[in-house]
């Protein structure tokens, strides 16, 4: 997904993506490092960005670092971990005011890139270990994040569906890692892993704002020094076939049942059929005008919410519905009927046009924000393909009804997961 005015510099050990635009009053610098999702490293990676954003060698406490960010006219620094397809991605985002709007003429962009290099290359380390106090605090926070997933039943049901559906695939691994692995992480083990990650991860830096690409390139050469690496590629299993769909029921003390259904399409971002899959998902369950919303929620009043989403780098369609337990079978049947209707082409040209318009608006809205733009551009890194935003928009526009039906007939039901309340057990 390249922007028309995007300049890409192939640097030593990383790629620098500069997107000059005068749309924003801020400049945004984003550091992304990706590695294959793995049970051995996921908990370490989930902890890392939070430890690193807490302090550095030069700013050895959270207070010192936050005070310096305030001096940079209230700059923001955020670290996070996420997954796209079968990859685990650590992200650092630094948002800083555009120096052109300041009277002092302070080199804010340079200071931002310098600070990013401080966070990555000069962390708060002594004798080959991160600071004990920081690691202990962030381990507590990580356990809370993992626990909060169990408390939010909507997220919990989504996670459980993926665990059941993708049992022997890396995608099943939860992005925050495993609670029972947290205690064993010492400051030395974490720093050791971090050193390895900086040497081996695929690294991309994005700079979005009213900037000069050559100047950004010079600044990055000055402050960011990495060694050459060959990014690890996670093999993607495209040729799946579901022999018999699985049905999994789990009982907890809840009042509203959570029904999640997973389908496989075998089509991912960068494939020719990806645009047709996007339109298919929009008509099936992606938007308020879609079949699931109208049939399950509006017409039959069976669900508090009913929608589907597309996992672009895994080719999965995930259906989510909040229902009363006694409506389980009826809801499953209606969802299956909507899928059959898609396979038979039972939808109008008007719905196709409406869906395309919503997809286009959504994409344009996303790239209207620097962080949204970076997320969209990053699809290319995950897929190893280059698709411009114009190509994406044109691709969606050209989708025909036949192509949508064709995609629908490739979609296979894989797993039905239902989180039911205790009265079902009784």
VOGU-3710 file (C-alpha; in Angstrom, 3 decimals, decimal comma):
1> xxxxxxxxxx> 0,000/0,000/0,000  2,167/2,843/-1,151  1,169/6,468/-1,008  1,770/8,274/-4,283  4,247/10,693/-2,658  5,868/8,150/-0,353  9,665/7,909/-0,486  11,223/4,631/0,632  14,891/4,494/1,625  16,479/1,054/1,911
11> xxxxxxxxxx> 18,770/1,595/4,895  21,261/-0,699/6,575  19,055/-3,166/8,475  15,744/-1,320/8,070  13,410/0,451/5,672  12,641/4,138/6,077  9,229/5,239/4,727  8,747/9,009/4,495  5,307/10,408/3,641  5,487/14,207/3,225
21> xxxxxxxxxx> 2,126/15,949/3,714  1,062/19,378/4,954  -2,273/18,010/6,228  -1,217/17,851/9,897  0,153/20,258/12,501  2,243/17,407/13,910  4,961/15,094/12,644  4,613/11,411/13,495  7,496/8,956/13,741  6,559/5,260/13,978
31> xxxxxxxxxx> 9,006/2,405/14,633  7,689/-1,083/13,855  9,535/-4,333/14,454  8,031/-7,670/13,487  8,845/-11,320/14,069  6,871/-14,547/13,631  4,334/-15,204/16,412  5,713/-17,870/18,713  4,734/-19,257/22,127  8,355/-18,978/23,270
41> xxxxxxxxxx> 8,678/-15,236/22,685  5,133/-13,802/22,772  5,111/-12,933/26,509  8,562/-11,328/26,330  7,470/-9,240/23,339  4,210/-8,250/25,037  6,220/-6,885/27,979  9,041/-5,176/26,071  7,462/-1,995/24,641  6,063/-1,013/28,044
51> xxxxxxxxxx> 9,418/-1,445/29,779  11,222/0,507/27,041  8,777/3,437/27,032  9,051/3,842/30,828  12,574/5,302/30,944  15,973/5,374/29,223  19,655/5,710/30,213  19,467/9,480/29,836  15,988/9,776/31,409  16,224/7,065/34,089
61> xxxxxxxxxx> 12,701/7,432/35,516  9,235/7,698/34,031  8,975/11,216/35,485  12,238/12,307/33,851  11,177/10,936/30,453  7,676/12,449/30,631  9,149/15,813/31,715  11,394/15,801/28,642  8,380/14,983/26,409  6,610/18,000/27,932
71> xxxxxxxxxx> 9,638/20,153/27,041  9,192/18,995/23,441  5,918/20,981/23,395  3,908/18,084/24,820  5,170/15,326/22,512  3,592/11,878/22,937  5,441/8,549/23,113  3,502/5,263/23,092  4,660/1,647/22,903  2,422/-1,347/22,148
81> xxxxxxxxxx> 2,412/-4,935/20,887  -0,058/-6,355/18,381  -0,498/-9,070/15,787  -1,194/-8,957/12,077  -1,643/-12,340/10,479  0,956/-14,688/11,962  3,356/-11,924/12,999  3,897/-10,220/16,346  4,574/-6,504/15,966  6,091/-4,098/18,474
91> xxxxxxxxxx> 5,291/-0,452/17,733  6,643/2,821/19,111  4,840/6,000/18,095  6,245/9,461/18,685  4,047/12,469/17,873  5,670/15,873/17,970  4,600/19,397/16,981  5,761/20,589/13,564  8,645/22,997/14,200  7,427/25,219/11,327
101> xxxxxxxxxx> 4,586/26,430/13,557  6,869/27,376/16,468  8,638/30,702/16,914  11,663/29,251/18,739  12,920/27,401/15,662  13,749/24,352/17,777  14,738/21,258/15,720  11,837/19,163/17,051  11,933/16,497/14,353  15,608/15,863/15,044
111> xxxxxxxxxx> 14,929/15,695/18,786  12,094/13,197/18,160  14,310/10,869/16,084  17,075/11,282/18,661  14,657/10,324/21,458  13,449/7,278/19,526  17,056/6,172/19,152  17,519/6,778/22,896  14,550/4,475/23,686  15,805/1,664/21,433
121> xxxxxxxxxx> 19,597/1,893/21,600  20,189/3,387/25,032  17,634/1,788/27,365  17,953/1,948/31,138  20,304/-1,030/31,526  22,908/-1,997/34,125  25,100/-5,099/33,997  23,164/-6,537/31,058  19,717/-6,190/32,668  16,789/-3,757/32,584
131> xxxxxxxxxx> 15,933/-1,876/35,780  14,309/-4,304/38,265  11,675/-1,826/39,506  10,440/-1,051/35,962  10,279/-4,718/34,965  8,358/-5,676/38,134  5,842/-2,883/37,589  5,287/-3,731/33,924  4,953/-7,455/34,734  2,078/-6,554/37,088
141> xxxxxxxxxx> 0,489/-4,414/34,361  0,866/-7,208/31,797  -0,865/-9,704/34,115  -3,705/-7,202/34,495  -3,993/-6,858/30,702  -4,158/-10,641/30,331  -6,744/-10,842/33,144  -8,871/-8,041/31,673  -9,238/-10,132/28,518  -10,962/-12,808/30,614
151> xxxxxxxxxx> -13,191/-10,169/32,197  -14,358/-8,719/28,865  -16,539/-11,571/27,628  -16,877/-10,212/24,095  -13,068/-10,181/23,665  -12,758/-13,470/25,530  -15,170/-15,219/23,128  -13,276/-13,811/20,096  -9,989/-15,078/21,519  -11,407/-18,506/22,342
161> xxxxxxxxxx> -12,848/-18,914/18,838  -9,412/-18,213/17,317  -7,735/-20,615/19,784  -10,130/-23,417/18,819  -10,190/-22,637/15,108  -6,445/-22,157/14,596  -5,267/-24,735/17,158  -1,976/-25,714/15,509  -1,298/-22,375/13,824  0,714/-19,432/15,199
171> xxxxxxxxxx> -2,364/-17,202/14,752  -3,973/-18,910/17,758  -1,443/-17,276/20,096  -2,916/-14,391/22,112  -0,997/-11,156/21,587  -0,518/-10,381/25,311  1,159/-13,716/25,948  0,611/-16,174/28,787  0,050/-15,278/32,423  1,977/-18,325/33,653
181> xxxxxxxxxx> 5,095/-17,212/31,744  5,259/-13,714/33,247  6,856/-14,533/36,628  9,838/-16,321/35,084  10,894/-13,220/33,118  13,875/-11,542/34,790  15,340/-8,136/33,801  18,376/-9,967/32,348  16,296/-12,476/30,321  14,169/-9,623/28,938
191> xxxxxxxxxx> 17,191/-7,514/27,952  18,846/-10,534/26,381  15,764/-11,195/24,253  15,463/-7,494/23,344  19,064/-7,448/22,050  18,251/-10,493/19,907  15,032/-8,868/18,583  16,801/-5,640/17,552  19,343/-7,750/15,654  16,860/-10,047/13,884
201> xxxxxxxxxx> 13,379/-8,427/13,608  12,222/-6,843/10,365  12,258/-3,117/11,128  10,355/-0,314/9,400  10,349/3,349/10,313  7,571/5,645/9,072  7,731/9,434/9,208  4,519/11,290/8,313  4,191/15,069/8,222  5,385/18,295/6,642
211> xxxxxxxxxx> 8,953/17,007/6,272  11,728/16,850/3,705  12,506/13,182/2,865  16,239/13,842/2,365  16,510/15,574/5,730  14,670/12,682/7,441  17,038/10,262/5,730  20,078/12,212/7,007  18,711/12,334/10,565  17,998/8,603/10,590
221> xxxxxxxxxx> 21,501/7,880/9,289  22,853/9,974/12,153  20,871/8,417/15,009  19,766/4,935/13,945  22,397/2,261/13,443  21,353/-1,294/12,706  23,049/-4,309/11,183  21,909/-6,087/8,024  19,379/-8,844/8,625  17,276/-11,316/6,696
231> xxxxxxxxxx> 13,697/-11,022/8,007  12,157/-14,287/9,171  9,153/-15,287/7,094  6,288/-17,202/8,626  5,021/-19,767/6,094  1,312/-19,166/5,390  -0,896/-22,227/4,892  -3,271/-21,183/2,118  -4,641/-24,500/0,873  -6,891/-25,402/3,746
241> xxxxxxxxxx> -9,918/-27,625/3,615  -12,373/-28,026/6,463  -13,445/-31,674/6,703  -16,188/-31,089/9,255  -16,950/-27,833/11,100  -16,234/-27,907/14,843  -18,774/-26,855/17,440  -17,449/-25,752/20,834  -19,603/-24,734/23,801  -18,270/-23,250/27,012
251> xxxxxxxxxx> -20,251/-22,321/30,121  -19,550/-19,375/32,438  -21,544/-17,308/34,873  -22,834/-14,719/32,370  -26,282/-13,500/31,345  -25,763/-12,802/27,642  -24,440/-15,599/25,419  -21,594/-14,848/22,983  -21,763/-16,602/19,640  -18,651/-16,453/17,453
261> xxxxxxxxxx> -18,369/-18,270/14,136  -15,196/-18,598/12,080  -15,006/-19,137/8,311  -11,935/-19,599/6,094  -11,548/-18,090/2,633  -7,891/-18,774/1,786  -7,746/-15,227/0,328  -5,436/-12,625/1,867  -4,384/-8,999/1,369  -2,400/-8,657/-1,867
271> xxxxxxxxxx> -4,383/-11,413/-3,667  -6,397/-10,500/-6,771  -9,610/-11,655/-5,064  -8,993/-9,635/-1,892  -11,165/-6,705/-3,052  -14,056/-9,064/-3,831  -13,622/-10,606/-0,367  -13,833/-7,127/1,199  -17,076/-6,359/-0,643  -18,411/-9,841/0,195
281> xxxxxxxxxx> -17,747/-9,250/3,916  -19,366/-5,808/3,752  -22,591/-7,244/2,315  -22,550/-10,300/4,584  -21,900/-8,704/7,977  -19,398/-5,844/7,874  -21,755/-2,852/8,020  -25,141/-1,745/9,451  -26,787/-2,356/6,037  -25,461/-5,943/5,834
291> xxxxxxxxxx> -27,406/-9,210/5,921  -26,393/-10,259/9,440  -27,370/-6,931/10,970  -30,706/-6,752/9,148  -31,758/-10,418/9,415  -30,385/-11,457/12,827  -30,766/-8,220/14,740  -33,414/-6,064/13,074  -35,861/-8,548/11,542  -35,681/-11,415/14,050
301> xxxxxxxxxx> -34,554/-9,450/17,158  -32,226/-12,324/18,065  -29,062/-10,404/18,875  -27,823/-7,338/20,745  -25,116/-7,082/18,096  -24,434/-9,123/14,951  -21,535/-8,424/12,617  -18,621/-9,975/10,772  -15,040/-8,852/10,337  -12,263/-9,829/7,991
311> xxxxxxxxxx> -8,752/-10,801/9,137  -6,897/-9,500/6,067  -3,644/-11,421/6,507  -5,188/-14,745/7,461  -8,222/-14,839/5,176  -10,661/-15,470/8,036  -14,216/-14,123/8,307  -15,263/-13,895/11,956  -18,952/-13,533/12,877  -19,851/-12,141/16,322
321> xxxxxxxxxx> -23,305/-12,030/17,925  -24,546/-11,391/21,469  -27,660/-13,511/22,040  -29,947/-15,050/24,662  -28,959/-18,684/25,258  -32,307/-20,090/24,138  -31,871/-18,458/20,703  -28,607/-20,282/19,946  -29,803/-22,766/17,327  -32,160/-20,340/15,665
331> xxxxxxxxxx> -29,391/-17,713/15,337  -26,869/-20,228/13,954  -29,447/-21,313/11,361  -30,180/-17,741/10,255  -26,431/-16,949/9,954  -25,969/-20,082/7,814  -28,946/-19,015/5,665  -27,323/-15,602/5,065  -24,106/-17,303/3,962  -26,107/-19,519/1,577
341> xxxxxxxxxx> -27,835/-16,428/0,191  -24,384/-14,909/-0,498  -23,302/-18,099/-2,302  -26,451/-17,931/-4,465  -26,004/-14,234/-5,262  -29,146/-13,124/-3,443  -28,190/-9,449/-3,105  -28,862/-6,414/-5,279  -26,597/-4,169/-7,360  -27,736/-1,337/-5,094
351> xxxxxxxxxx> -26,332/-3,112/-2,009  -23,070/-3,719/-3,889  -22,746/0,016/-4,699  -23,651/1,008/-1,146  -21,048/-1,405/0,271  -18,309/-0,160/-2,077  -19,051/3,436/-1,044  -18,755/2,556/2,657  -15,457/0,678/2,107  -14,056/3,662/0,191
361> xxxxxxxxxx> -15,147/6,119/2,897  -13,674/3,940/5,610  -10,324/3,715/3,838  -10,169/7,462/3,144  -11,134/8,208/6,747  -8,420/5,869/8,066  -5,630/7,411/5,976  -6,783/10,875/7,063  -4,977/10,301/10,373  -1,185/9,763/10,425
371> xxxxxxxxxx> -1,378/6,622/12,579  -4,193/5,187/10,450  -2,139/5,915/7,332  0,875/4,055/8,759  -1,306/1,057/9,669  -2,652/0,938/6,113  0,840/1,246/4,578  2,118/-1,469/6,911  -0,161/-4,035/5,239  2,450/-4,131/2,468
381> xxxxxxxxxx> 5,208/-5,133/4,868  3,164/-8,014/6,271  2,074/-9,228/2,839  5,379/-8,596/1,081  3,406/-6,926/-1,736  3,060/-3,312/-2,850  -0,458/-1,968/-3,350  -1,045/1,775/-3,715  -4,071/3,393/-2,078  -5,353/4,264/-5,558
391> xxxxxxxxxx> -5,008/0,613/-6,623  -7,006/-0,427/-3,549  -9,785/2,069/-4,261  -9,879/1,089/-7,960  -9,810/-2,612/-7,063  -12,893/-2,254/-4,861  -14,710/-0,140/-7,493  -14,236/-2,790/-10,198  -15,607/-5,758/-8,207  -18,540/-7,423/-9,987
401> xxxxxxxxxx> -21,436/-9,445/-8,600  -20,017/-12,622/-10,217  -16,697/-12,089/-8,415  -18,460/-11,673/-5,060  -20,435/-14,909/-5,611  -17,229/-16,637/-6,681  -15,515/-15,603/-3,428  -18,585/-16,566/-1,364  -18,346/-20,085/-2,754  -14,740/-20,372/-1,562
411> xxxxxxxxxx> -15,725/-19,508/2,012  -15,956/-22,548/4,293  -17,413/-22,793/7,782  -14,689/-23,892/10,202  -15,747/-23,434/13,852  -18,821/-22,402/15,827  -17,962/-21,247/19,352  -20,624/-20,434/21,947  -19,975/-18,958/25,384  -23,166/-19,732/27,312
421> xxxxxx> -24,438/-18,818/30,777  -24,749/-21,230/33,709  -28,487/-21,762/33,259  -27,649/-23,782/30,131  -25,626/-26,197/32,243  -28,536/-26,639/34,625
//
